[in-house]
Structures are given as C-alpha cells and as structure tokens.
Amino acid sequence: MSSSSIDPKELKILSDILALVLEDQPGQASNALDAIRKRAQRNAITGGAIKNLFVAIAPNPPPKASPRSRAQSGTQSADSAAARKQITTLTNDIRRLDMDLRNARAQAASLKSELDQTRESRAALQAQIYAQRGKKPLRQSLVTLAFIVGALVGIATTQFVHHVQTPPQTDNLPYLHP
C-alpha cells in the first residue's frame, strides 16, 4: 500500500481516533477503540490492513510544502484574509440591513396603527356631521314655523288689544250734512 492511495479524510479520522486512544481518560480511550473496531468491521478492514497502512505511512510521510507551494499558500492565505474580510463586511451589512428591516417593520406597524385610529376618528366625525346635517333642516323648519306662528299670534294679539281698548266709534257722517 502506498501513501498516494490513502484517502486524506480517512487518514484524518484515523489520526483523531488514535489520538483519543492515547488519552489519559479511560472512558474516551475505550470509546475510541470501540469506534475503530466498528469502523474496521463496517469497512471490512483487518488488523493487518491497518498495520500495512502504518508501514506505508512511516517511510513515505506526506510531502512537505515546497517553496513554490508556500508562495501559493501565501497567496491563498492573502486570498483567505481578503475573503474573511469580505465575509465580515457582508455579515455586518446583513446585520445592519436586518436591523433596518426590523426598524422599518416596527415603524410600518406604528403607522398602520395611527392610520387605523385616524380612520376611526374620521368615521366618528362623519357620523356627527351627518347627524347635525340631519337636524339642521328640521331645526330651520321649526324656527320658520315658530316665526310664522309668533307673527300670527302677535297680529292677533294686537288686533284684540286694539279692539278692547278703543271704544266703538259712532258714525259722524249724518251729522256733517244738514
């Protein structure tokens, strides 16, 4: 078995499990051994295959990064830093926009509440105006009728008073012609 046929993901998992086996805490070590045993049974790997894996890794450790790959990793780390900065900026923008959205929704709810109150007030005022308009013709009719009745009663009263106060007049015409 050569190191090129080793799956890096499996190697990472195996190294993590082996690190747990070597822990001082007995519970974690036994759990790690059980995990290795279950993984080996599931993948049909024997103890000899694992031994061969270690033998293959020992003489051929993973290659170290060359200066060229270090330069690439430097570029990658610069790209990573730029990407992290952009992610941070975008995250802050999202938070700010989320807060703006929440504030806008709260303001919209407040304005909707005010609009509902204004509509209710308008409806109440319109009802009062219609009630007053409905009473106005009746009021004008009553005032006009009272004026007419008052005028007639006044005229009748004046005639009655003049009739009662003045003595009946005699006709003087026969006395004027001899």
Secondary structure, 3 states (H helix, E strand, C coil): CCHHHCCHHHHHHHHHHHHHHCCCCHHHHHHHHHHHHHHHHHCCCCHHHHHHHHHHHCCCCCCCCCHHHHHHHHHHHHHHHHHHHHHHHHHHHHHHHHHHHHHHHHHHHHHHHHHHHHHHHHHHHHHHHHHHHHHHHHHHHHHHHHHHHHHHHHHHHHHHHHHHHCCCCCCCHHHHCC
